[in-house]
Amino acid sequence: MNNNSIPEILSEMSLDELNQYIFEAEREQYECMPVDIMTFVNDPYFLGETYGGKLFKIWENTLKEIYPIPLFSPYYEIILSAAIGTGKTSISVIGMLYDIHKLFCLKNPQEYYNLTSNTPIAFSLFSATLSLATDVNWTSLVEALASSPYFCEHLEDSKVLDNNAKTTLVPLAKNIGLQIGSGFRHTVGKAVFGSLLDEASFQNKTSENDQAQKTYDALSSRADSRYANSVLLNPLPGHQWLASSPQLATDFLA
């Protein structure tokens, strides 16, 4: 099957049928089926302690649109434009962690995506500087990890969450890691599977806005070269999250 047959498959199958079809076609690659997105959000074993029952309905619907079934997403790049405090950080953090959950369900993520066995798979958050004390996205992500039994089981070193203000990398199972950086150079040697650029982190200085643009361009280019045509239905894995607030508009996302 090639990508040209996807519309025909979608027209003939329900989403649940499509999900099962993909799983059966690649069963030997999986240890287990990923849970659906709302189970992931609400079950205390996953993210329920942090987000269960706390999302606005519009964000629940957004997540369901991005992740209609566990094994297929119709999107790669996602721009969340809303006022400060409306939930953009929560949605992007949930999305990144859900993509990590789906990788954990694979027997060998590197082999599945045609990477060398020792290639680290990275999920990266980008800010104008490496100062973690004021990075809301990183703090939210680390707190969600710490409150999730599931992710605590997949930590390579639980001590990294004890003093997260000084942690720039959280190593996870299967050579997967979460990291924060101030530019794409911090991902050299890693396969960037997912990323978050928050416009609020690249404000005021023209050079910082240029830095955001350069990081975005590098991420897009690297995803194309690393992952293109590597899987059955999703030509690019993970998601690239771009968050913006109207009152903080810059040339980068505007």
N, C-alpha and C positions, 0 to 999 in steps of 0.2 A: 504494500500500500504506500502511496506517496501523498504529498500534501495536496495535490489536485483533487484527491478523492474525499477530502474532509467535508466539503459542503454536502455531498451526496450522503455520507454517513450521518451527518447531523440531521438531515431531512428525514431519514428513515428510522432513526433511533430516538428513544427518550434519553434524557441526560443520564439517568441511572443505568440504562442499557449501554450507553456509550462508555460510561466509567467502567462497567464490568467487562466490556469488550476489550478496552485497553489493558485492564489488569490481566485478563486471561491471555492476551497476546504477549504480555511481557512478564508473566507470572514467575519465571525463573530468575528474574532480576530483583524481585521483591521479597522481603522478609514478612511483610504484612501490608494490608491495605491502609492508607492514611485515613484518618477520620475526616468527616466533613467539617467545613469551616465553623459552623455554629456550635458543633460539639466541642471543637477545639477552643472556642471562646468561652463557653459556659461550664464545661466540665472542670471541677476543681483539680483533677489530675493534670490538666493542661494549663489553661490560663484563667479558669473560673474564679480563683481567689482574687485575681486582680481586676478582671473585666466582666465576669459573669453577671448578667442582668443590668449592667451599667452603661451600655452603649445607647446612644440615640437611635431611634428606628431608622433614620436615614443612613446611618453608618452601617447598621446591620444589613440593610438592603444593598449598600455599596459593596460590602464584603461578599455577599451572595452573588452579585454581578461579576465581581472579579474572579471569584472561585465558585462557579456554578456546580462543579463536581471536583472531587479531590485530585483527579489525574489530568485535568485540562483547565487552562485559563485562557480566555480569548485576548488577554492583554499582556503587554510587557512593560510599557512605560505608563505610569499613573501620576497625574498631577492633581493634588488636593489643594484647592483654593478656597479658604474660608477664614473667618476672623480668628484671632488668637483665643485659645481656650475652648474651641468648639469640638476638638477631638481629633485633629489631624495627626498629632503625634501617636495617639492610641491606635489609630487605624494602620498607620505605617509600621509601627512596632508589631502589631498583631500579624500583619502580612509577612514581614520578614521572618518572624518566628514560625509561622505556618509553613513557609517555604523550607525552612530548616527541618521541621517535622517530616515533610514529604521526603527530604533527602535521607533522613534517618531510617525511613521505611525501606530504602533500597539496601540490598546486600552490599554493594560496592558502588558508591556514588561516582567515584573517579572513573571506574571502568564503564559505567553506564553512559557517562558523558564524554567518553573517548579521551580522557586525560591520563597522563602518566600516574602510576600508583602513588607516588610521593608528592603529588601536587596538592597544596592546601586549597580548599574551597573557602572563599571569603565572603562574608556579608559585611559591608562597610557603611559606616555613617561618616559624613563629611561635614566639617566645620571650618571656619576661617582660621582657627588656631587649635592647638591641642589642649587647651584649657578645659578640663572636664567639669570643673565645679559649676559652670554656668550652662552646660549643655543639657537641656531638658530631655532631648531625645535619648541620649545615652543613659541618663539616670533612669528614665522610664523603662528602658529596655532591660537594664541590669536588675531593677526591682522586680520586673515581671519574671525574669529568670529565677531569681531567688525565691519567689513565692510559688513556683511551679514544681511539684514533685517530679513530673516528667522530665523537665530540663535539668533539674538537679541530678537525676540519675545519669544524664548524658554529659555532665561536666567532666572534663579531664582533670581539673584541679578546683575543688570547691573553695579553696582559700582565696581565689581571685575575686570572689564576691564579698569577702569580708571587709574590704577597704576599697570600694569601687571608685572612689574619687581619684585613685592613683592607677587604676586599671585601664589600659588602652587596648587590651586584647583579652577576650574570653575564649580559651580553647575548648572545643567540644569534641564529642566522639567522631570517629571516622574522618579525622583530619579536616574538620570543619571548624571555622572560627568566626567570631564577631569582633570587629575592631573599629576604632575611631581614628580618623586621620584628618589632616588639614589639606590634603591634596592627593592626587592619584599616585604619586610616587610612593605613598605608604602601602600600596597594594602590589608593588613589584614582586614578581615571583609567585603570585597567588592568582587563582582563577576566581574572578569576582562574579559571584552568582546573583547577588542582590545588593542594592545600595539605597541609601537615603540622603538626599541633599535638601536641607531645609533652608529656604530663602532667608529666613530670619538670622541664620548663622553667617550670612555673607552680606552684611549691611554696611552702609555709610561710606566705606572707602571704595573708590573705583577699582583699585587693584584687587580687592577681595571679590568684587563682582566678576572681574575678569578671571579670577582663580576658579570661581564656581563654573563659569562657562568652559574653561579648559578641562576641569575635572569631569564635567558632564560629557564633553566631546570624547575624552579618553575612555570613559566608561562605555560609551556606546560603541566605539571602535573595538575595544577589547572584547565585548560580548559577541560582536559579529564574528571576530576571528577565532575565538575560543570555542563557541558553542553552535555556530550556524549549522543546520542540517544534521544535528547529532541525535535527535530523538524522533519518535514516531509522529507525534502531533504538534508539540510545542517547539518551533524553530529556535526560540531563545528561552532559556530557563529563568527561574526566579522572576523578580520584578525590580524595576528601577522606580523608586518613589521620589517625587518632587513635591515639596510642600511650600505653599506660599500664603501670605496674608495680604489682602488688598491695601491695607494701610502701610505695608512695608514693600510696596511694589518696587522692583528694580528692573533694569534693562535685561537682566538675565532671563527671567521668565515672562516679563511683559512682552 
